[in-house]
Amino acid sequence: MDQFTSYSSLKELQQRKERIREDLQRGTKDMTRLCQETFVPTKPDTRKEAVTRAVNIGFMVFDGIMLAKKLDSKYAIVMKSLELIHKWQKGRK
């Protein structure tokens, strides 16, 4: 809609404001529903699903820990190299 719409009465302005408010509320409800469907886990129907979910979560945690460990060791090498370069440059002056 045009950014500079002219209104002939206060009632028209109030109606437009109400339509915009309703659109925003509908959008908020839709976003809430989509987020819940996407991020909130559903209750498992059977014991098998519960065990499978627990195992999957365990593997995800393990993968996260292994990734953090790998990144930490690589980051430590980079930091040590930068520290040595800094000491070398400081010694040259």
ABEGO torsion letter per residue (X at the ends): XBABBBBABAAAAAAAAAAAAAAAAAAAAAAAAAAAAAABBBBBABAAAAAAAAAAAAAAAAAAAAAAAAAAAAAAAAAAAAAAAAAAAAAAX
